[in-house]
């Protein structure tokens, strides 16, 4: 079939521009390798150790320290849990006159054997106690008396370091630094 005029020009134009495009796979693999390496390096620096809890609203703080691997005690508005196991209802604990919470102390003492420390055999008993750590994830609305009892129970169960989990809020100095950059 023979074209004339405009149709012939369009046919010639389409023949000229009909070259197929190529994808250079080597360049794409190089880019993906760099991207995977970047994500692995920067995602491994901040690993969230704290278990998420819908029942607990953490208080905010300007603390710079990050969470470390430790035994986590979760105090919600209704109960105390450790590793998903309920250790008692808040109302029952507050009704009691005892400073030490027996169920929590037993659970923490059971965890002492599982908490591994570096060079544990070369350490004295005081050093081992000082190296054991408990992180308390407490709702920001719990009574101070309850927090005090949990802390006293933790120290009675031979845990030397107590930490409170908080949500980190931006400090004004850090915001000023970000604004300058």
Number of C-alpha atoms within 10 A of each C-alpha: 3 5 10 10 7 8 11 12 12 13 12 11 11 11 10 9 8 9 8 5 6 6 7 8 9 9 10 10 11 10 12 12 12 11 11 10 12 11 11 11 9 9 10 9 8 9 10 12 12 17 11 10 13 7 14 18 17 18 16 13 13 13 12 10 7 12 16 14 12 17 21 21 24 27 27 22 18 15 16 22 19 16 11 10 11 13 21 17 15 17 12 10 19 15 8 10 8 10 16 20 22 14 14 21 20 13 16 23 16 12 13 17 8 9 13 12 11 9 8 12 9 9 13 10 12 10 12 20 17 15 18 19 22 21 21 23 25 24 21 16 12 15 13 10 11 18 16 13 17 21 23 16 21 25 21 15 20 20 22 17 16 17 15 16 21 20 12 15 12 13 12 10 9 11 10 10 9 9 8 7 5
